[in-house]
Amino acid sequence: MPVFLIVALGYILKKLGMINENFVTVSSKIVFNISLPALIFFEIAAIDLAEVLNIGQISFIYIGTLISFGIAWIIAQSVTKTGQDKASFIQGSFRGNFAIVGLAIIVNYYGPENLGKASLVLAFTIPLYNILSVIALTIPLRKEKQLNYKNTLFEIARNPLIIAVLAALPFSYLSIGIPEVIYTTGRYLSALSLPLALIGIGGFLSFRDITRSSSLTIVSTSLKLIVLPALATIAAYLLGFKGMDLGIIFILFACPTAIASFIMAETMGANSRLAANILLLTTLASVVTMTLGLFILKENGLI
C-alpha cells in the first residue's frame, strides 16, 4: 500500500494542478538518467557479489520472460487484426515495470538491505526487455528491414541503468571503499528515485482513458497481471525456488506494464492509444493483483 498510495498522491497532485505533464516528463528523465542509476550503483557496490548473484534465478527469469513473450505473441495472433495493435499488445503483455514498481515493493517488503539482489536481477532483465520490445515493435509492423541492429545494441549499451551496474561491479567484487562525501551524496540522489518515479506514474494516470479501454486492453492486462505471473510463480516453486528468490520472481512477473512500452510504441508507429490504456489499466489493477499474490504466497509460507 505505501507504494500505491504514493502513486495515488501523484494522481491527486495532477488533479490539483500542482504538477503537470511537463513535470512527469522531466521527473522521469531525472529518475531514469540520474537518481535510479545512483540507487543501483550504490546498492550493488555495497554487496558481496558472489553471495548475492543467483545464476539459477537469472536463468529462470530469462527463460520465463522468453516464454511469456511467446505466449503473448501467440495470443496476439488471434485477438488482434492489425500490426499496430499486435505490436502494442505483445509489448504491453510481457514487459513489466520492475525498475520502479518492483524495486519499490521489494524495499517495502524485504527491506532496503535486500535491494542489491533485486538490482542485479534488474540489470540482467533490462537488455532482454529492450531486445524483445524492438522485435515486438518491428516484425508485426513489417519493418524488419528498417531495424538497425548496430544502433539497437548501442542504445542498450548506453542505458544509464546498465552503465550503473557495470560501474558498480568492480567496487563490489574488489570491495573498494567509496569516500564518505560521495557515498552520502549518492544516497541523497538514490532517495529521490522511487518516490519521484511513483509520483510521476500517478501524474500519468487518467481515469477518462481507462473508460475507453477495449477488449484488447482487458485481455493484455489479464495476461500481464494474472496468467503470466501465476504460471511463472508456480513453475518457480516446482523448481525449488523459495523465500526471497521466489518473491522477487513473482514481483518481477506481476509488475504492471513499463512506462517505456508506451514511449516505444509511440516512437515506432504502433498503436500508442492501446499501449497507454494497457499501461494505465495494469498500473491500477496491480494494486489488487500484486497485493493478493503476495498475501497468498506469504500465508502459505512460500516467501
Secondary structure, DSSP 8 states (H G I E B T S, - for coil): -HHHHHHHHHHHHHHTTSS-HHHHHHHHHHIIIIIHHHHHHHHHHTS-HHHH--HHHHHHHHHHHHHHHHHHHHHHHHH--SHHHHHHHHHHHH-B-IIIIIHHHHHHHH-GGGHHHHHHHHHHHHHHHHHHHHHHHHTTTT-GGG--HHHHHHHHHT-HHHHHHHHHHHHHHTT----HHHHHHHHHHHHHHHHHHHHHHHHH--HHHHTT--HHHHHHHHIIIIIHHHHHHHHHHHTT--HHHHHHHHHHHHS-B-HHHHHHHHHHTS-HHHHHHHHHHHHHHHHHHHHHHHHHHHHTT--
